[in-house]
Amino acid sequence: MLDIEWWHDAAYGYIWKLAASGFAWEYLRRNDEYRHDCQTLALTGRQDTKQLKLFAHRWGLLFPK
């Protein structure tokens, strides 16, 4: 777990100006399980469509076509 004071305006004041999608990304990118899944996916090399769909479904992601 990160040992930071996230409530300080100097560090995270911009959070209040984010759209919902931006806030969701800030939250998601700090999730240890999400980061682990990203690393695992990256280490497997070339991903197939099934792997990417499972990853996207698990994390509620939408990828542009």
N, C-alpha and C positions, 0 to 999 in steps of 0.2 A: 504494500500500500504506500502511496506517495505521502511524504511528510511535508505538505505545503499548506499555506494558509490561503485557501482559494477564495475566501470572502473579501480579501483586500482589494479595493478598487484599483490600486496601482497595478496589480498583476492581472486582475480579471474583470475590470470595469467594462470592458468591451462586450462581455457576455450579455449585458442587458440590452444591447443594440442588435443582437443577432436575430435573424429569422429562425423559425422553428427548425428548419433543416440544418442551419449552422450550429444551433445549440445541440441538436441530436448528434452531429458529427463530433463536437467537442466532448460530449459525454462518451460516445462510443469509442473514440480513439484512445481513451484512457482505460478502457475495460481490458483487464489482463487476459481474459479468455478470448476476446476478439483479437487482440494482438498476437496471441499464441496461434490462433487459427490462420491469421495472415502470414505469419512466419512459416507455418507448416505448408501452406499453399504455395508460398514463394519457393520453398526448398524442394518441392516436388518437381520443379522445372516447368515444362510446358503443361499447362492445365487443360483438361478437356472440358467440354460444355457441361457435363454432368457434375463435375467437381465445383465449377463456378456457380451452377444453379443451386446446389446444396448449400454452399457458403452464403450466397445471397439470400436464400430462404431462411436460413438459421438466423441471420442478422437483420433481416428486413430491408435489404438493400435493393436498389433499382439501378441497373446499369443502362446507360443510353445505347441505342442500337446504331 
